[in-house]
Amino acid sequence: MIERGQGAINPVIRELISWVIYFGGALLFALLLKNYVIINADVPTGSMENTIMPGDRLIGNRLAYIKEEPVRGDIVIFRYPDDEEELYVKRVIGLPGETVDITEGRIYIDGAAEALEETYLKETWTVATGDYHFEVPEDSYLVLGDNRNDSWDARYWTNTYVHMDKILGKAEVVYWPLKNMGKLE
């Protein structure tokens, strides 16, 4: 005959083990989500105004470019080409293999007669308006900020283009501060 306590796990220890398993599973799930599904970023400057304001925190989708490539107009989170320790958030302007010319604050793709329509710009573009000529490599993208008058972007970088494998995700939603919460366009 087995006496009480012999060969059986103490109910307190059993409860403790169940809590450790529960929290361990939750932690593992959170780590997998953070490292493989979403990316969290903050925007400390006004380079993406009025789309993203200084101090906004946003969530990006790490899976967005698993089956598809970024398209012109996407807002991407990437490793800054001149210092890969820093994360940047900018808008895709030039696609792989394209030529991009900027003249008097107007963008022309592959020699088009019509300038790219950019309804997202903060204001009339008056600073560093061109002439610029970019030949985007086949595996890279040209990105610029929406606030062209106050954006440290490809026009100034030593390593002008963002290589595809440095794009960490597509910026999807501003979640903080609450007054700015919403889906990014």
C-alpha positions as CSV (number, residue, x, y, z in Angstrom):
1,M,0.0,0.0,0.0
2,I,1.3,3.5,-0.9
3,E,1.1,6.0,1.8
4,R,0.1,9.5,1.0
5,G,3.0,11.5,-0.4
6,Q,5.0,8.5,-1.5
7,G,5.3,8.1,-5.3
8,A,2.9,11.0,-6.0
9,I,3.9,14.6,-6.9
10,N,3.0,17.2,-4.4
11,P,0.1,19.2,-5.6
12,V,2.0,22.5,-5.0
13,I,4.9,21.3,-7.1
14,R,2.5,20.1,-9.8
15,E,0.8,23.5,-9.9
16,L,4.2,25.3,-10.0
17,I,5.4,23.1,-12.9
18,S,2.2,23.8,-14.8
19,W,2.8,27.6,-14.4
20,V,6.5,27.3,-15.5
21,I,5.3,25.4,-18.6
22,Y,2.6,27.9,-19.3
23,F,4.9,31.0,-19.0
24,G,7.8,29.2,-20.8
25,G,5.4,28.5,-23.7
26,A,4.2,32.1,-23.8
27,L,7.8,33.3,-23.8
28,L,8.8,31.0,-26.6
29,F,5.8,32.1,-28.6
30,A,6.6,35.8,-28.0
31,L,10.2,35.3,-29.1
32,L,9.2,33.4,-32.2
33,L,6.7,36.1,-33.1
34,K,9.2,38.9,-32.5
35,N,12.0,37.3,-34.4
36,Y,10.1,35.8,-37.3
37,V,6.8,37.5,-37.8
38,I,6.8,41.1,-36.6
39,I,9.3,43.8,-36.2
40,N,9.0,46.7,-33.8
41,A,10.5,50.1,-34.8
42,D,10.4,53.7,-33.6
43,V,10.9,56.8,-35.7
44,P,12.9,59.4,-33.9
45,T,13.0,62.0,-36.6
46,G,10.6,63.9,-38.9
47,S,12.0,62.2,-42.1
48,M,8.7,60.4,-42.8
49,E,6.3,63.2,-41.8
50,N,3.3,63.4,-42.2
51,T,2.9,59.7,-42.8
52,I,4.8,58.7,-39.6
53,M,5.5,61.4,-37.0
54,P,8.6,61.7,-34.7
55,G,8.2,59.5,-31.7
56,D,5.7,57.1,-33.4
57,R,6.2,53.4,-32.7
58,L,5.2,51.0,-35.4
59,I,4.9,47.3,-36.2
60,G,6.2,45.8,-39.4
61,N,5.4,42.5,-41.1
62,R,8.6,40.3,-41.4
63,L,6.7,37.9,-43.7
64,A,5.5,40.5,-46.2
65,Y,8.3,39.8,-48.6
66,I,8.6,36.0,-48.3
67,K,6.7,35.4,-51.6
68,E,6.5,38.9,-53.0
69,E,9.0,41.7,-53.6
70,P,8.6,45.2,-52.3
71,V,6.7,47.5,-54.7
72,R,7.0,51.2,-55.3
73,G,5.3,53.1,-52.5
74,D,5.8,50.4,-49.8
75,I,7.2,51.7,-46.5
76,V,10.0,49.4,-45.4
77,I,12.0,48.8,-42.2
78,F,15.6,48.0,-43.1
79,R,19.2,48.0,-41.9
80,Y,20.8,51.4,-42.8
81,P,23.4,50.7,-45.5
82,D,26.1,52.9,-43.9
83,D,25.7,51.4,-40.4
84,E,23.8,48.1,-40.3
85,E,23.3,48.4,-36.5
86,E,20.7,51.1,-37.1
87,L,17.2,50.5,-38.4
88,Y,15.6,53.0,-40.8
89,V,12.1,53.4,-42.1
90,K,11.7,54.9,-45.6
91,R,9.5,54.6,-48.7
92,V,10.5,52.5,-51.7
93,I,10.9,54.7,-54.8
94,G,13.2,52.8,-57.2
95,L,12.9,49.1,-57.9
96,P,15.6,46.7,-59.0
97,G,17.1,47.4,-62.4
98,E,15.3,50.8,-62.8
99,T,16.9,54.2,-63.4
100,V,15.6,57.0,-61.3
101,D,16.2,60.7,-62.2
102,I,15.3,63.5,-59.8
103,T,15.1,67.0,-61.4
104,E,13.7,70.0,-59.7
105,G,12.0,67.9,-57.0
106,R,10.3,65.6,-59.5
107,I,11.0,61.9,-59.9
108,Y,11.2,60.2,-63.3
109,I,11.4,56.4,-63.5
110,D,13.2,54.8,-66.5
111,G,13.1,58.0,-68.5
112,A,9.3,58.5,-68.3
113,A,7.9,61.8,-69.5
114,E,5.6,62.0,-66.6
115,A,6.9,62.4,-63.1
116,L,6.0,60.0,-60.3
117,E,2.9,61.1,-58.5
118,E,3.7,61.4,-54.8
119,T,0.6,62.4,-52.8
120,Y,2.2,61.4,-49.5
121,L,4.9,64.2,-49.5
122,K,4.7,66.4,-46.4
123,E,5.1,69.7,-48.3
124,T,6.6,71.2,-51.5
125,W,10.0,69.7,-52.0
126,T,12.6,72.5,-52.0
127,V,15.8,71.0,-50.4
128,A,18.2,68.8,-52.4
129,T,15.8,68.6,-55.4
130,G,18.3,67.4,-57.9
131,D,19.8,66.8,-60.4
132,Y,20.3,63.2,-59.3
133,H,20.6,60.0,-61.4
134,F,20.4,56.6,-59.8
135,E,20.8,53.2,-61.4
136,V,19.3,50.7,-59.0
137,P,21.1,47.4,-58.9
138,E,19.1,44.2,-59.7
139,D,19.1,43.1,-56.0
140,S,18.4,46.5,-54.4
141,Y,16.0,49.3,-53.8
142,L,16.2,53.1,-53.8
143,V,14.4,54.6,-50.7
144,L,13.5,58.1,-49.7
145,G,11.7,59.8,-46.8
146,D,8.3,61.4,-47.3
147,N,9.6,64.7,-45.8
148,R,12.2,65.3,-48.5
149,N,13.2,68.7,-47.1
150,D,14.3,67.0,-43.8
151,S,15.2,63.4,-44.6
152,W,18.6,61.6,-44.3
153,D,18.0,59.2,-47.2
154,A,19.6,57.7,-50.3
155,R,20.5,61.2,-51.7
156,Y,23.1,61.5,-49.0
157,W,24.3,58.0,-48.1
158,T,27.7,56.6,-49.0
159,N,26.0,53.2,-49.8
160,T,23.0,54.5,-51.8
161,Y,20.9,51.4,-52.2
162,V,19.2,49.0,-49.8
163,H,20.0,45.4,-50.6
164,M,16.9,43.1,-50.5
165,D,18.4,41.0,-47.7
166,K,18.6,44.1,-45.5
167,I,14.9,44.8,-45.7
168,L,13.5,43.4,-42.5
169,G,9.8,44.0,-43.1
170,K,7.0,46.1,-44.4
171,A,5.8,48.8,-42.0
172,E,2.1,48.1,-41.4
173,V,0.7,49.9,-38.3
174,V,1.5,52.8,-36.0
175,Y,0.5,51.7,-32.5
176,W,1.9,54.5,-30.4
177,P,1.0,57.2,-29.5
178,L,-2.7,56.2,-29.5
179,K,-3.6,59.5,-31.3
180,N,-1.5,58.4,-34.3
181,M,-2.7,54.8,-34.3
182,G,-3.6,53.4,-37.7
183,K,-2.6,51.5,-40.8
184,L,0.2,52.9,-42.9
185,E,-0.5,53.7,-46.6
